[in-house]
């Protein structure tokens, strides 16, 4: 089992041509190179300067000045011919952080970043950043202070950045993956519907042409609406038969009637249509 050694700030270039069978690599700088004891190896990644697409991982087993004795083509990479100016640097590799080498969780630990271009660990990211494109960061307040789950009326025809257009019925496009929209799920849960009960949830939905109303309970449920009860009646007169030699009919009584009905199948408000959107 290799005993990996890492050193900071080893970022240099190849100083002389290095063939695919050579085992002695000379770097342009020795800055940061450590002293290796027996059994220790320093992982060195080589990357071509021309395209940035070709890589080879080597293990340095001995170091003298800026010259390294290396084992070629490690961790599934192929030995390449390298030119002066190609990049050489020390970086964690898949095998160097694997459980077999003592990293039981197979993770690479980093401290909190204190300057630009430094890695950010999970705790620092959750404290400082909002979920990007729905990925799972658990903050429920956006960077601009808008709470995740906030509903807005939008004047455009598609949702603005950071928002989703609400569907007109549950299901279909209204079902979101809980893992992809973790912050929205953390904010509203299954209030508007449980989805499949494990991996999805229902986003807020509003039937076309219906209004949203203040809730005293049961957020996320619809209401049929109503109008105040009122009559539409009239009295129809009933006339008596003409008396002999008399002068016409007399009103004897009245019968109640109604004017019939008009309208549609639901109580809908008059208004102007807007796009309802939810912050995620």
TAZIWO-V716441 format. One record per helix or strand of 3 or more residues. SS is the DSSP state (a for helix, b for strand). FROM is the first residue (numbers start at 1). LEN is the number of residues. If there is no record, write none. Layout:
# TAZIWO-V716441
ss:SS from:FROM len:LEN
ss:SS from:FROM len:LEN
This chain:
# TAZIWO-V716441
ss:b from:3 len:3
ss:b from:11 len:4
ss:b from:24 len:4
ss:b from:40 len:8
ss:b from:55 len:10
ss:b from:67 len:8
ss:b from:87 len:3
ss:a from:99 len:3
ss:a from:122 len:7
ss:b from:151 len:4
ss:b from:163 len:3
ss:a from:172 len:3
ss:b from:175 len:3
ss:a from:182 len:7
ss:b from:200 len:3
ss:b from:233 len:7
ss:b from:251 len:8
ss:b from:275 len:5
